Amino acid sequence: MADFKVINTQEEFDTAIKDRLERQGTKIREEFSGWTSPDDLKALNEKHLAEIQALNDKHAKELEKYSGYEAKFTEQENKIKGLEIAALKTKVANEMKLPLEAIEFIQGDTEEAVKASAEKLSKLSSFAVQSRGFTRDTEQAEVDGVQAAFQRLNPTIKF
């Protein structure tokens, strides 16, 4: 204890602990030399936040670009479904030998429902036809005297 010296001023205290503080600082810097500093982490965080914001903006633009497609897709699906049902009704009407005008009275969304509706309609109606399609009349209707005379004068004109 003979080396003990009384410290009276702040400058004396700073010089007395200066070497100790430098050794401790060097030791801590060596211990954490591979670690990232808080300032570097803050800069890295800001960089990542900027990247996230840019990606969010890009994503928002893509969503805006494709936002109407779902409605268009649904509209097209409904249109296709309607056309498929109309084709099914036409097919069933042909099978039941119903005239094309009767198709609008056939109801249902499935093949079974459409067939059931067409069967009910064919039972209720007396206009079920024997054959469908375009045929040519081969029978000649009776013509009166004026038409017969006109046909003799103009044989190329058909009535």
Secondary structure, DSSP 8 states (H G I E B T S, - for coil): -TT-----SHHHHHHHHHHHHHHHHHHHHHHTTTS--HHHHHHHHHHHHHHHHHHHHHHHHHHHHHHHHHHHHHHHHHHHHHHHHHHHHHHHHHHTT--GGGGGG---SSHHHHHHHHHHHHHH-S---S--S-----S-----HHHHHHHHH-TT---
